[in-house]
Amino acid sequence: MQKLLIKEAKEHNLLAAFILPVSTAIELYNPDQLEEQLGNIEFYRGVMLANHTSILFSSEPDISLLNNQGTTVGVIEVKGGADPAGALERYGAAKKSFESAFRKNSEVRTILVASCITSEVHTRIQNDSTISAYFNLTEILSENSRQYDSFIQEVFSLLQA
């Protein structure tokens, strides 16, 4: 998911810098080094876009979207497990992360990306006010899908990019 968002930022000429893991240090985006930078994505905390918004990577939430004032405007939880038996547990973990984000900013948008959404989980998501949007991970990874386009639109609209 990280590489997908970075490549999309690059395609739209939005990628400005990679954020290093310590302090607020950055490494400027260099088109000639993009493949190397993507190959070392685990060494970065995130990326800064040309409009001074940021996409940060962590464990909870998986991805945070920050506006140019540093306020978290969106959070993304990615649940890649394919086992239907664990779908409800993965939903619960995402919900917990979203509730934490709401405590910090009641206006935050939350996005769940999951590869296995059972009918029970689907019903719960539709009745859950803590989930702003949800997407099927498998469909997002197929870049020529409507889900992919909708997901990218959702993410970059939150970043006003």
DRENKE-448307 format. One record per residue (C-alpha): x, y, z; residue in three letters; residue number from 1. Coordinates in steps of 0.1 Angstrom, whole numbers. Last residue first. Layout:
BEGIN
PT    px    py    pz lodren fimi
PT     X     Y     Z    ALA  NUM
...
END
This chain:
BEGIN
PT    px    py    pz lodren fimi
PT   -38   172   -37    ALA  161
PT   -61   185   -10    GLN  160
PT   -46   158    13    LEU  159
PT   -81   145    20    LEU  158
PT   -88   146   -18    SER  157
PT   -56   125   -23    PHE  156
PT   -69    96    -2    VAL  155
PT  -105    95   -14    GLU  154
PT   -95    99   -51    GLN  153
PT   -69    71   -47    ILE  152
PT   -95    48   -31    PHE  151
PT  -121    56   -58    SER  150
PT   -97    50   -86    ASP  149
PT   -86    17   -71    TYR  148
PT  -122     6   -64    GLN  147
PT  -131    14  -101    ARG  146
PT  -105   -10  -112    SER  145
PT   -75    -8  -135    ASN  144
PT   -49    -8  -107    GLU  143
PT   -57   -43   -95    SER  142
PT   -42   -38   -61    LEU  141
PT   -73   -19   -52    ILE  140
PT   -95   -48   -61    GLU  139
PT   -76   -72   -38    THR  138
PT   -76   -47   -10    LEU  137
PT  -114   -43   -10    ASN  136
PT  -123    -8     1    PHE  135
PT  -139     9    30    TYR  134
PT  -150    45    37    ALA  133
PT  -159    67    67    SER  132
PT  -156    40    93    ILE  131
PT  -163    53   129    THR  130
PT  -201    56   121    SER  129
PT  -204    18   119    ASP  128
PT  -237     5   105    ASN  127
PT  -223    -2    70    GLN  126
PT  -191   -17    86    ILE  125
PT  -211   -41   108    ARG  124
PT  -231   -54    78    THR  123
PT  -199   -59    58    HIS  122
PT  -183   -77    87    VAL  121
PT  -212  -101    89    GLU  120
PT  -212  -106    51    SER  119
PT  -175  -113    52    THR  118
PT  -149   -87    42    ILE  117
PT  -116  -103    33    CYS  116
PT   -89   -83    16    SER  115
PT   -94   -53    38    ALA  114
PT   -89   -15    33    VAL  113
PT  -106     5    60    LEU  112
PT  -106    43    56    ILE  111
PT  -112    68    84    THR  110
PT  -118   105    80    ARG  109
PT  -108   126   110    VAL  108
PT  -132   153   122    GLU  107
PT  -133   142   158    SER  106
PT   -95   146   160    ASN  105
PT   -75   130   188    LYS  104
PT  -103   108   202    ARG  103
PT  -113   101   167    PHE  102
PT   -79    86   159    ALA  101
PT   -82    63   189    SER  100
PT  -116    52   177    GLU   99
PT  -101    45   143    PHE   98
PT   -74    22   158    SER   97
PT  -100     3   178    LYS   96
PT  -122    -1   147    LYS   95
PT   -92   -15   128    ALA   94
PT   -86   -41   154    ALA   93
PT  -123   -50   156    GLY   92
PT  -124   -54   118    TYR   91
PT   -94   -77   120    ARG   90
PT  -112   -98   146    GLU   89
PT  -143  -100   125    LEU   88
PT  -124  -112    95    ALA   87
PT  -104  -139   113    GLY   86
PT  -126  -168   103    ALA   85
PT  -128  -155    68    PRO   84
PT   -90  -161    64    ASP   83
PT   -76  -137    38    ALA   82
PT   -56  -114    61    GLY   81
PT   -46   -82    44    GLY   80
PT   -61   -57    69    LYS   79
PT   -49   -21    60    VAL   78
PT   -60     6    83    GLU   77
PT   -60    41    68    ILE   76
PT   -62    74    88    VAL   75
PT   -73   108    76    GLY   74
PT   -71   144    85    VAL   73
PT   -42   142   110    THR   72
PT   -32   178   117    THR   71
PT     3   188   107    GLY   70
PT    -7   222    94    GLN   69
PT    -2   212    58    ASN   68
PT   -27   184    62    ASN   67
PT   -17   150    76    LEU   66
PT   -27   116    62    LEU   65
PT   -19    87    85    SER   64
PT   -12    51    73    ILE   63
PT   -11    18    93    ASP   62
PT   -28    34   123    PRO   61
PT   -13    20   143    GLU   60
PT    17     3   128    SER   59
PT    34    33   111    SER   58
PT    35    50    77    PHE   57
PT    30    87    73    LEU   56
PT    15   105    42    ILE   55
PT    22   142    44    SER   54
PT     9   176    33    THR   53
PT    33   203    23    HIS   52
PT    16   210   -11    ASN   51
PT    45   193   -29    ALA   50
PT    39   161    -9    LEU   49
PT    59   148    20    MET   48
PT    65   111    23    VAL   47
PT    65    86    51    GLY   46
PT    85    73    81    ARG   45
PT   113    61    58    TYR   44
PT   136    31    63    PHE   43
PT   108     6    54    GLU   42
PT   106    22    19    ILE   41
PT   141    10    10    ASN   40
PT   131    -5   -23    GLY   39
PT   109    25   -30    LEU   38
PT   140    48   -25    GLN   37
PT   160    26   -48    GLU   36
PT   133    27   -74    GLU   35
PT   129    64   -70    LEU   34
PT   166    73   -73    GLN   33
PT   166    90  -107    ASP   32
PT   133   107   -99    PRO   31
PT   150   123   -69    ASN   30
PT   126   131   -40    TYR   29
PT   144   151   -13    LEU   28
PT   154   133    18    GLU   27
PT   137   147    49    ILE   26
PT   146   153    85    ALA   25
PT   117   159   109    THR   24
PT   131   140   138    SER   23
PT   143   105   131    VAL   22
PT   127    80   107    PRO   21
PT   134   100    75    LEU   20
PT   106   116    56    ILE   19
PT   108   111    18    PHE   18
PT   104   143    -2    ALA   17
PT    84   162   -28    ALA   16
PT    60   137   -45    LEU   15
PT    31   156   -60    LEU   14
PT    38   152   -97    ASN   13
PT     6   133  -102    HIS   12
PT    24   101  -112    GLU   11
PT    48   106   -83    LYS   10
PT    19   108   -58    ALA    9
PT     5    76   -74    GLU    8
PT    38    59   -71    LYS    7
PT    40    69   -34    ILE    6
PT     5    56   -27    LEU    5
PT    11    23   -43    LEU    4
PT    45    19   -26    LYS    3
PT    29    23     8    GLN    2
PT     0     0     0    MET    1
END
